[in-house]
Amino acid sequence: MPGPDPGGIIVTILIGIAGAFVGGFVTQNILGMGAGGFIWTILVATLGAIILLAVYRLLTRRMA
């Protein structure tokens, strides 16, 4: 996600990785979708990371 992040590059990377795991968990375990191919995996990981980063930005803006 472009733009300034409140936590810096390390926090952004860690939240992005966590978002990828959350996206994979949600699609496989909660929605019941299979693992799929390489493109599907990249898409799910990217969307999970973007969603988690957006939530993090919203939370940090309200606290500041």
Helices and strands as residue ranges (DSSP letters): H 8-25, I 26-30, H 38-63
